[in-house]
């Protein structure tokens, strides 16, 4: 599953939408997501990708594409078999 597909799946889960309803240009407002949903989405992404998303990176994200653009470097799979500590 690609990064884009995983992000769309996470957004769809939190927004309680079908994945086909979630597009890259979909804003969280368009999907009916409130501020609590956005916090839940960040938690969902952190769980799905086993990462911690810095608050500074999360600020100003309004669309699915914003997630991929701003958080992509944090979400992209690393070259190894897992996280190193």
Phi and psi restraints in degrees (range 20) as a CNS / XPLOR table:
assign (resid 1 and name C) (resid 2 and name N)
       (resid 2 and name CA) (resid 2 and name C) 1.0 -75.0 20.0 2
assign (resid 2 and name N) (resid 2 and name CA)
       (resid 2 and name C) (resid 3 and name N) 1.0 164.3 20.0 2
assign (resid 2 and name C) (resid 3 and name N)
       (resid 3 and name CA) (resid 3 and name C) 1.0 -55.7 20.0 2
assign (resid 3 and name N) (resid 3 and name CA)
       (resid 3 and name C) (resid 4 and name N) 1.0 -47.0 20.0 2
assign (resid 3 and name C) (resid 4 and name N)
       (resid 4 and name CA) (resid 4 and name C) 1.0 -58.2 20.0 2
assign (resid 4 and name N) (resid 4 and name CA)
       (resid 4 and name C) (resid 5 and name N) 1.0 -45.4 20.0 2
assign (resid 4 and name C) (resid 5 and name N)
       (resid 5 and name CA) (resid 5 and name C) 1.0 -64.5 20.0 2
assign (resid 5 and name N) (resid 5 and name CA)
       (resid 5 and name C) (resid 6 and name N) 1.0 -40.5 20.0 2
assign (resid 5 and name C) (resid 6 and name N)
       (resid 6 and name CA) (resid 6 and name C) 1.0 -65.3 20.0 2
assign (resid 6 and name N) (resid 6 and name CA)
       (resid 6 and name C) (resid 7 and name N) 1.0 -41.1 20.0 2
assign (resid 6 and name C) (resid 7 and name N)
       (resid 7 and name CA) (resid 7 and name C) 1.0 -65.9 20.0 2
assign (resid 7 and name N) (resid 7 and name CA)
       (resid 7 and name C) (resid 8 and name N) 1.0 -45.5 20.0 2
assign (resid 7 and name C) (resid 8 and name N)
       (resid 8 and name CA) (resid 8 and name C) 1.0 -60.8 20.0 2
assign (resid 8 and name N) (resid 8 and name CA)
       (resid 8 and name C) (resid 9 and name N) 1.0 -41.0 20.0 2
assign (resid 8 and name C) (resid 9 and name N)
       (resid 9 and name CA) (resid 9 and name C) 1.0 -61.7 20.0 2
assign (resid 9 and name N) (resid 9 and name CA)
       (resid 9 and name C) (resid 10 and name N) 1.0 -42.7 20.0 2
assign (resid 9 and name C) (resid 10 and name N)
       (resid 10 and name CA) (resid 10 and name C) 1.0 -65.4 20.0 2
assign (resid 10 and name N) (resid 10 and name CA)
       (resid 10 and name C) (resid 11 and name N) 1.0 -43.7 20.0 2
assign (resid 10 and name C) (resid 11 and name N)
       (resid 11 and name CA) (resid 11 and name C) 1.0 -62.8 20.0 2
assign (resid 11 and name N) (resid 11 and name CA)
       (resid 11 and name C) (resid 12 and name N) 1.0 -45.0 20.0 2
assign (resid 11 and name C) (resid 12 and name N)
       (resid 12 and name CA) (resid 12 and name C) 1.0 -60.5 20.0 2
assign (resid 12 and name N) (resid 12 and name CA)
       (resid 12 and name C) (resid 13 and name N) 1.0 -41.9 20.0 2
assign (resid 12 and name C) (resid 13 and name N)
       (resid 13 and name CA) (resid 13 and name C) 1.0 -61.2 20.0 2
assign (resid 13 and name N) (resid 13 and name CA)
       (resid 13 and name C) (resid 14 and name N) 1.0 -49.0 20.0 2
assign (resid 13 and name C) (resid 14 and name N)
       (resid 14 and name CA) (resid 14 and name C) 1.0 -69.5 20.0 2
assign (resid 14 and name N) (resid 14 and name CA)
       (resid 14 and name C) (resid 15 and name N) 1.0 -38.8 20.0 2
assign (resid 14 and name C) (resid 15 and name N)
       (resid 15 and name CA) (resid 15 and name C) 1.0 -80.7 20.0 2
assign (resid 15 and name N) (resid 15 and name CA)
       (resid 15 and name C) (resid 16 and name N) 1.0 -5.3 20.0 2
assign (resid 15 and name C) (resid 16 and name N)
       (resid 16 and name CA) (resid 16 and name C) 1.0 57.0 20.0 2
assign (resid 16 and name N) (resid 16 and name CA)
       (resid 16 and name C) (resid 17 and name N) 1.0 48.9 20.0 2
assign (resid 16 and name C) (resid 17 and name N)
       (resid 17 and name CA) (resid 17 and name C) 1.0 -124.4 20.0 2
assign (resid 17 and name N) (resid 17 and name CA)
       (resid 17 and name C) (resid 18 and name N) 1.0 163.3 20.0 2
assign (resid 17 and name C) (resid 18 and name N)
       (resid 18 and name CA) (resid 18 and name C) 1.0 -77.7 20.0 2
assign (resid 18 and name N) (resid 18 and name CA)
       (resid 18 and name C) (resid 19 and name N) 1.0 148.7 20.0 2
assign (resid 18 and name C) (resid 19 and name N)
       (resid 19 and name CA) (resid 19 and name C) 1.0 -59.5 20.0 2
assign (resid 19 and name N) (resid 19 and name CA)
       (resid 19 and name C) (resid 20 and name N) 1.0 -30.6 20.0 2
assign (resid 19 and name C) (resid 20 and name N)
       (resid 20 and name CA) (resid 20 and name C) 1.0 -66.6 20.0 2
assign (resid 20 and name N) (resid 20 and name CA)
       (resid 20 and name C) (resid 21 and name N) 1.0 -18.3 20.0 2
assign (resid 20 and name C) (resid 21 and name N)
       (resid 21 and name CA) (resid 21 and name C) 1.0 -85.6 20.0 2
assign (resid 21 and name N) (resid 21 and name CA)
       (resid 21 and name C) (resid 22 and name N) 1.0 -13.0 20.0 2
assign (resid 21 and name C) (resid 22 and name N)
       (resid 22 and name CA) (resid 22 and name C) 1.0 -101.5 20.0 2
assign (resid 22 and name N) (resid 22 and name CA)
       (resid 22 and name C) (resid 23 and name N) 1.0 119.9 20.0 2
assign (resid 22 and name C) (resid 23 and name N)
       (resid 23 and name CA) (resid 23 and name C) 1.0 -117.8 20.0 2
assign (resid 23 and name N) (resid 23 and name CA)
       (resid 23 and name C) (resid 24 and name N) 1.0 165.2 20.0 2
assign (resid 23 and name C) (resid 24 and name N)
       (resid 24 and name CA) (resid 24 and name C) 1.0 -58.0 20.0 2
assign (resid 24 and name N) (resid 24 and name CA)
       (resid 24 and name C) (resid 25 and name N) 1.0 -37.3 20.0 2
assign (resid 24 and name C) (resid 25 and name N)
       (resid 25 and name CA) (resid 25 and name C) 1.0 -84.5 20.0 2
assign (resid 25 and name N) (resid 25 and name CA)
       (resid 25 and name C) (resid 26 and name N) 1.0 -2.4 20.0 2
assign (resid 25 and name C) (resid 26 and name N)
       (resid 26 and name CA) (resid 26 and name C) 1.0 -63.6 20.0 2
assign (resid 26 and name N) (resid 26 and name CA)
       (resid 26 and name C) (resid 27 and name N) 1.0 127.5 20.0 2
assign (resid 26 and name C) (resid 27 and name N)
       (resid 27 and name CA) (resid 27 and name C) 1.0 -89.3 20.0 2
assign (resid 27 and name N) (resid 27 and name CA)
       (resid 27 and name C) (resid 28 and name N) 1.0 158.8 20.0 2
assign (resid 27 and name C) (resid 28 and name N)
       (resid 28 and name CA) (resid 28 and name C) 1.0 -63.4 20.0 2
assign (resid 28 and name N) (resid 28 and name CA)
       (resid 28 and name C) (resid 29 and name N) 1.0 -33.9 20.0 2
assign (resid 28 and name C) (resid 29 and name N)
       (resid 29 and name CA) (resid 29 and name C) 1.0 -63.3 20.0 2
assign (resid 29 and name N) (resid 29 and name CA)
       (resid 29 and name C) (resid 30 and name N) 1.0 -43.9 20.0 2
assign (resid 29 and name C) (resid 30 and name N)
       (resid 30 and name CA) (resid 30 and name C) 1.0 -58.5 20.0 2
assign (resid 30 and name N) (resid 30 and name CA)
       (resid 30 and name C) (resid 31 and name N) 1.0 -33.5 20.0 2
assign (resid 30 and name C) (resid 31 and name N)
       (resid 31 and name CA) (resid 31 and name C) 1.0 -87.3 20.0 2
assign (resid 31 and name N) (resid 31 and name CA)
       (resid 31 and name C) (resid 32 and name N) 1.0 1.4 20.0 2
assign (resid 31 and name C) (resid 32 and name N)
       (resid 32 and name CA) (resid 32 and name C) 1.0 75.8 20.0 2
assign (resid 32 and name N) (resid 32 and name CA)
       (resid 32 and name C) (resid 33 and name N) 1.0 23.9 20.0 2
assign (resid 32 and name C) (resid 33 and name N)
       (resid 33 and name CA) (resid 33 and name C) 1.0 -89.8 20.0 2
assign (resid 33 and name N) (resid 33 and name CA)
       (resid 33 and name C) (resid 34 and name N) 1.0 132.2 20.0 2
assign (resid 33 and name C) (resid 34 and name N)
       (resid 34 and name CA) (resid 34 and name C) 1.0 -98.9 20.0 2
assign (resid 34 and name N) (resid 34 and name CA)
       (resid 34 and name C) (resid 35 and name N) 1.0 -173.6 20.0 2
assign (resid 34 and name C) (resid 35 and name N)
       (resid 35 and name CA) (resid 35 and name C) 1.0 -64.1 20.0 2
assign (resid 35 and name N) (resid 35 and name CA)
       (resid 35 and name C) (resid 36 and name N) 1.0 -35.1 20.0 2
assign (resid 35 and name C) (resid 36 and name N)
       (resid 36 and name CA) (resid 36 and name C) 1.0 -66.1 20.0 2
assign (resid 36 and name N) (resid 36 and name CA)
       (resid 36 and name C) (resid 37 and name N) 1.0 -40.7 20.0 2
assign (resid 36 and name C) (resid 37 and name N)
       (resid 37 and name CA) (resid 37 and name C) 1.0 -60.1 20.0 2
assign (resid 37 and name N) (resid 37 and name CA)
       (resid 37 and name C) (resid 38 and name N) 1.0 -38.0 20.0 2
assign (resid 37 and name C) (resid 38 and name N)
       (resid 38 and name CA) (resid 38 and name C) 1.0 -66.1 20.0 2
assign (resid 38 and name N) (resid 38 and name CA)
       (resid 38 and name C) (resid 39 and name N) 1.0 -39.6 20.0 2
assign (resid 38 and name C) (resid 39 and name N)
       (resid 39 and name CA) (resid 39 and name C) 1.0 -64.5 20.0 2
assign (resid 39 and name N) (resid 39 and name CA)
       (resid 39 and name C) (resid 40 and name N) 1.0 -43.4 20.0 2
assign (resid 39 and name C) (resid 40 and name N)
       (resid 40 and name CA) (resid 40 and name C) 1.0 -61.3 20.0 2
assign (resid 40 and name N) (resid 40 and name CA)
       (resid 40 and name C) (resid 41 and name N) 1.0 -37.0 20.0 2
assign (resid 40 and name C) (resid 41 and name N)
       (resid 41 and name CA) (resid 41 and name C) 1.0 -64.0 20.0 2
assign (resid 41 and name N) (resid 41 and name CA)
       (resid 41 and name C) (resid 42 and name N) 1.0 -44.7 20.0 2
assign (resid 41 and name C) (resid 42 and name N)
       (resid 42 and name CA) (resid 42 and name C) 1.0 -60.5 20.0 2
assign (resid 42 and name N) (resid 42 and name CA)
       (resid 42 and name C) (resid 43 and name N) 1.0 -41.7 20.0 2
assign (resid 42 and name C) (resid 43 and name N)
       (resid 43 and name CA) (resid 43 and name C) 1.0 -63.1 20.0 2
assign (resid 43 and name N) (resid 43 and name CA)
       (resid 43 and name C) (resid 44 and name N) 1.0 -43.1 20.0 2
assign (resid 43 and name C) (resid 44 and name N)
       (resid 44 and name CA) (resid 44 and name C) 1.0 -60.5 20.0 2
assign (resid 44 and name N) (resid 44 and name CA)
       (resid 44 and name C) (resid 45 and name N) 1.0 -43.9 20.0 2
assign (resid 44 and name C) (resid 45 and name N)
       (resid 45 and name CA) (resid 45 and name C) 1.0 -65.1 20.0 2
assign (resid 45 and name N) (resid 45 and name CA)
       (resid 45 and name C) (resid 46 and name N) 1.0 -41.4 20.0 2
assign (resid 45 and name C) (resid 46 and name N)
       (resid 46 and name CA) (resid 46 and name C) 1.0 -61.6 20.0 2
assign (resid 46 and name N) (resid 46 and name CA)
       (resid 46 and name C) (resid 47 and name N) 1.0 -41.0 20.0 2
assign (resid 46 and name C) (resid 47 and name N)
       (resid 47 and name CA) (resid 47 and name C) 1.0 -68.9 20.0 2
assign (resid 47 and name N) (resid 47 and name CA)
       (resid 47 and name C) (resid 48 and name N) 1.0 -45.0 20.0 2
assign (resid 47 and name C) (resid 48 and name N)
       (resid 48 and name CA) (resid 48 and name C) 1.0 -63.7 20.0 2
assign (resid 48 and name N) (resid 48 and name CA)
       (resid 48 and name C) (resid 49 and name N) 1.0 -35.8 20.0 2
assign (resid 48 and name C) (resid 49 and name N)
       (resid 49 and name CA) (resid 49 and name C) 1.0 -106.4 20.0 2
assign (resid 49 and name N) (resid 49 and name CA)
       (resid 49 and name C) (resid 50 and name N) 1.0 0.3 20.0 2
assign (resid 49 and name C) (resid 50 and name N)
       (resid 50 and name CA) (resid 50 and name C) 1.0 53.8 20.0 2
assign (resid 50 and name N) (resid 50 and name CA)
       (resid 50 and name C) (resid 51 and name N) 1.0 52.8 20.0 2
assign (resid 50 and name C) (resid 51 and name N)
       (resid 51 and name CA) (resid 51 and name C) 1.0 -136.3 20.0 2
assign (resid 51 and name N) (resid 51 and name CA)
       (resid 51 and name C) (resid 52 and name N) 1.0 172.9 20.0 2
assign (resid 51 and name C) (resid 52 and name N)
       (resid 52 and name CA) (resid 52 and name C) 1.0 -117.3 20.0 2
assign (resid 52 and name N) (resid 52 and name CA)
       (resid 52 and name C) (resid 53 and name N) 1.0 125.2 20.0 2
assign (resid 52 and name C) (resid 53 and name N)
       (resid 53 and name CA) (resid 53 and name C) 1.0 -94.9 20.0 2
assign (resid 53 and name N) (resid 53 and name CA)
       (resid 53 and name C) (resid 54 and name N) 1.0 119.4 20.0 2
assign (resid 53 and name C) (resid 54 and name N)
       (resid 54 and name CA) (resid 54 and name C) 1.0 -62.6 20.0 2
assign (resid 54 and name N) (resid 54 and name CA)
       (resid 54 and name C) (resid 55 and name N) 1.0 138.3 20.0 2
assign (resid 54 and name C) (resid 55 and name N)
       (resid 55 and name CA) (resid 55 and name C) 1.0 -56.6 20.0 2
assign (resid 55 and name N) (resid 55 and name CA)
       (resid 55 and name C) (resid 56 and name N) 1.0 -36.4 20.0 2
assign (resid 55 and name C) (resid 56 and name N)
       (resid 56 and name CA) (resid 56 and name C) 1.0 -62.7 20.0 2
assign (resid 56 and name N) (resid 56 and name CA)
       (resid 56 and name C) (resid 57 and name N) 1.0 -32.0 20.0 2
assign (resid 56 and name C) (resid 57 and name N)
       (resid 57 and name CA) (resid 57 and name C) 1.0 -76.0 20.0 2
assign (resid 57 and name N) (resid 57 and name CA)
       (resid 57 and name C) (resid 58 and name N) 1.0 -30.0 20.0 2
assign (resid 57 and name C) (resid 58 and name N)
       (resid 58 and name CA) (resid 58 and name C) 1.0 -79.4 20.0 2
assign (resid 58 and name N) (resid 58 and name CA)
       (resid 58 and name C) (resid 59 and name N) 1.0 -22.9 20.0 2
assign (resid 58 and name C) (resid 59 and name N)
       (resid 59 and name CA) (resid 59 and name C) 1.0 -65.7 20.0 2
assign (resid 59 and name N) (resid 59 and name CA)
       (resid 59 and name C) (resid 60 and name N) 1.0 136.6 20.0 2
assign (resid 59 and name C) (resid 60 and name N)
       (resid 60 and name CA) (resid 60 and name C) 1.0 83.5 20.0 2
assign (resid 60 and name N) (resid 60 and name CA)
       (resid 60 and name C) (resid 61 and name N) 1.0 1.3 20.0 2
assign (resid 60 and name C) (resid 61 and name N)
       (resid 61 and name CA) (resid 61 and name C) 1.0 -76.1 20.0 2
assign (resid 61 and name N) (resid 61 and name CA)
       (resid 61 and name C) (resid 62 and name N) 1.0 123.2 20.0 2
assign (resid 61 and name C) (resid 62 and name N)
       (resid 62 and name CA) (resid 62 and name C) 1.0 -123.4 20.0 2
assign (resid 62 and name N) (resid 62 and name CA)
       (resid 62 and name C) (resid 63 and name N) 1.0 -17.7 20.0 2
assign (resid 62 and name C) (resid 63 and name N)
       (resid 63 and name CA) (resid 63 and name C) 1.0 -133.0 20.0 2
assign (resid 63 and name N) (resid 63 and name CA)
       (resid 63 and name C) (resid 64 and name N) 1.0 167.8 20.0 2
assign (resid 63 and name C) (resid 64 and name N)
       (resid 64 and name CA) (resid 64 and name C) 1.0 -61.2 20.0 2
assign (resid 64 and name N) (resid 64 and name CA)
       (resid 64 and name C) (resid 65 and name N) 1.0 -41.7 20.0 2
assign (resid 64 and name C) (resid 65 and name N)
       (resid 65 and name CA) (resid 65 and name C) 1.0 -61.5 20.0 2
assign (resid 65 and name N) (resid 65 and name CA)
       (resid 65 and name C) (resid 66 and name N) 1.0 -37.0 20.0 2
assign (resid 65 and name C) (resid 66 and name N)
       (resid 66 and name CA) (resid 66 and name C) 1.0 -58.5 20.0 2
assign (resid 66 and name N) (resid 66 and name CA)
       (resid 66 and name C) (resid 67 and name N) 1.0 -39.6 20.0 2
assign (resid 66 and name C) (resid 67 and name N)
       (resid 67 and name CA) (resid 67 and name C) 1.0 -59.4 20.0 2
assign (resid 67 and name N) (resid 67 and name CA)
       (resid 67 and name C) (resid 68 and name N) 1.0 -49.0 20.0 2
assign (resid 67 and name C) (resid 68 and name N)
       (resid 68 and name CA) (resid 68 and name C) 1.0 -65.9 20.0 2
assign (resid 68 and name N) (resid 68 and name CA)
       (resid 68 and name C) (resid 69 and name N) 1.0 -42.7 20.0 2
assign (resid 68 and name C) (resid 69 and name N)
       (resid 69 and name CA) (resid 69 and name C) 1.0 -68.0 20.0 2
assign (resid 69 and name N) (resid 69 and name CA)
       (resid 69 and name C) (resid 70 and name N) 1.0 -49.4 20.0 2
assign (resid 69 and name C) (resid 70 and name N)
       (resid 70 and name CA) (resid 70 and name C) 1.0 -84.6 20.0 2
assign (resid 70 and name N) (resid 70 and name CA)
       (resid 70 and name C) (resid 71 and name N) 1.0 -32.9 20.0 2
assign (resid 70 and name C) (resid 71 and name N)
       (resid 71 and name CA) (resid 71 and name C) 1.0 -103.0 20.0 2
assign (resid 71 and name N) (resid 71 and name CA)
       (resid 71 and name C) (resid 72 and name N) 1.0 -8.3 20.0 2
assign (resid 71 and name C) (resid 72 and name N)
       (resid 72 and name CA) (resid 72 and name C) 1.0 -47.0 20.0 2
assign (resid 72 and name N) (resid 72 and name CA)
       (resid 72 and name C) (resid 73 and name N) 1.0 -47.2 20.0 2
assign (resid 72 and name C) (resid 73 and name N)
       (resid 73 and name CA) (resid 73 and name C) 1.0 -60.2 20.0 2
assign (resid 73 and name N) (resid 73 and name CA)
       (resid 73 and name C) (resid 74 and name N) 1.0 -29.4 20.0 2
assign (resid 73 and name C) (resid 74 and name N)
       (resid 74 and name CA) (resid 74 and name C) 1.0 -82.5 20.0 2
assign (resid 74 and name N) (resid 74 and name CA)
       (resid 74 and name C) (resid 75 and name N) 1.0 -30.3 20.0 2
assign (resid 74 and name C) (resid 75 and name N)
       (resid 75 and name CA) (resid 75 and name C) 1.0 -89.5 20.0 2
assign (resid 75 and name N) (resid 75 and name CA)
       (resid 75 and name C) (resid 76 and name N) 1.0 -24.7 20.0 2
assign (resid 75 and name C) (resid 76 and name N)
       (resid 76 and name CA) (resid 76 and name C) 1.0 -61.0 20.0 2
assign (resid 76 and name N) (resid 76 and name CA)
       (resid 76 and name C) (resid 77 and name N) 1.0 138.4 20.0 2
assign (resid 76 and name C) (resid 77 and name N)
       (resid 77 and name CA) (resid 77 and name C) 1.0 -59.8 20.0 2
assign (resid 77 and name N) (resid 77 and name CA)
       (resid 77 and name C) (resid 78 and name N) 1.0 138.4 20.0 2
assign (resid 77 and name C) (resid 78 and name N)
       (resid 78 and name CA) (resid 78 and name C) 1.0 -82.0 20.0 2
assign (resid 78 and name N) (resid 78 and name CA)
       (resid 78 and name C) (resid 79 and name N) 1.0 162.7 20.0 2
assign (resid 78 and name C) (resid 79 and name N)
       (resid 79 and name CA) (resid 79 and name C) 1.0 -66.9 20.0 2
assign (resid 79 and name N) (resid 79 and name CA)
       (resid 79 and name C) (resid 80 and name N) 1.0 -16.8 20.0 2
assign (resid 79 and name C) (resid 80 and name N)
       (resid 80 and name CA) (resid 80 and name C) 1.0 -95.0 20.0 2
assign (resid 80 and name N) (resid 80 and name CA)
       (resid 80 and name C) (resid 81 and name N) 1.0 -172.6 20.0 2
assign (resid 80 and name C) (resid 81 and name N)
       (resid 81 and name CA) (resid 81 and name C) 1.0 -80.8 20.0 2
assign (resid 81 and name N) (resid 81 and name CA)
       (resid 81 and name C) (resid 82 and name N) 1.0 -11.2 20.0 2
assign (resid 81 and name C) (resid 82 and name N)
       (resid 82 and name CA) (resid 82 and name C) 1.0 -176.9 20.0 2
assign (resid 82 and name N) (resid 82 and name CA)
       (resid 82 and name C) (resid 83 and name N) 1.0 -173.9 20.0 2
assign (resid 82 and name C) (resid 83 and name N)
       (resid 83 and name CA) (resid 83 and name C) 1.0 -76.8 20.0 2
assign (resid 83 and name N) (resid 83 and name CA)
       (resid 83 and name C) (resid 84 and name N) 1.0 142.1 20.0 2
assign (resid 83 and name C) (resid 84 and name N)
       (resid 84 and name CA) (resid 84 and name C) 1.0 -104.6 20.0 2
assign (resid 84 and name N) (resid 84 and name CA)
       (resid 84 and name C) (resid 85 and name N) 1.0 148.7 20.0 2
